[in-house]
């Protein structure tokens, strides 16, 4: 049973991963990302990480993929389809280097002795257990993460803010820079 | 545990390489960004697998922090992509080369 779920989720994750980098339309890439995240949540459940699986669904699938879809629709309403590939010979080089990296990683995984799998109780990986660790051993990193989130919110608002209608000219105007580049 | 931990690690490695391939082969900033998310998730799977093997929760806590950082990264990164699109009307990474040496 566990093997069946693992194979199904692994196939789904790999198919989604290929779909992200192979599909022409960014919307399909975002939906492929959603497929990967769902399959990885299932794998987390197999590995006794219920809390992580729920977070994966809520944060990644619920928030991040939606944000991606928003931006895709915002941008590609104007820019249309993805531009043609101008990489030339770099494409096969990238595939070869990716294959080399995969070989090295798989060799490393295979070289491990495997070791025994620790037996864990039913409470392993629940929100209670993870929270207990989070709020005792990892208290300081947790607070730092909250500050990081605040900084991210402020940065996104500042960067995403539309430019003022009549900016005061400081330095070289952008039009001059644009013209001199061409 | 009928599925060995090594199978999870191999799957994580494969997904990570797929993400690397996406960063190398695609020139749309959005697709590159999604590929980075794919790599983060591959590493998350590895963290969870090791946490299960060792029977310790630190790996799952690490995944929690990766999720937080990924959320911040997505928000700021997408804001930057929108800002670039506003000023240059493109999100092709080869066209955004003002800092080229």
Interface residues (C-beta under 8 A of the other chain):
Chain A: X2 X3 X6 X10 X13 X14 X17 X18 X20 X21 X26 X29 X30 X33 X36 X37 X40 X43 X44 X46 X47 X48 X49 X51 X52 X55 X56 X59 X60 X63 X64 X67 X68 X71 X72 X74 X75 X78 X79 X82 X83 X85 X86 X87 X90 X91 X94 X95 X97 X98 X99 X101 X102 X105 X106 X109 X110 X112 X114 X115 X117 X118 X119 X120 X124 X125 X129 X130 X133 X134 X137 X138 X141 X145 X148 X149 X151 X152 X153 X155 X156 X159 X160 X162 X163 X174 X181
Chain B: X1 X2 X3 X4 X5 X6 X7 X8 X9 X10 X11 X13 X14 X15 X16 X17 X18 X19 X20 X21 X22 X24 X25 X26 X27 X28 X30 X31 X33 X34 X35 X37 X38 X41 X44 X45 X48 X49 X51 X52 X53 X54 X55 X56 X57 X58 X60 X61 X63 X64 X65 X67 X68 X69 X70 X71 X72 X73 X74 X75 X76 X78 X79 X80 X81 X82 X83 X85 X86 X87 X89 X90 X91 X92 X94 X98
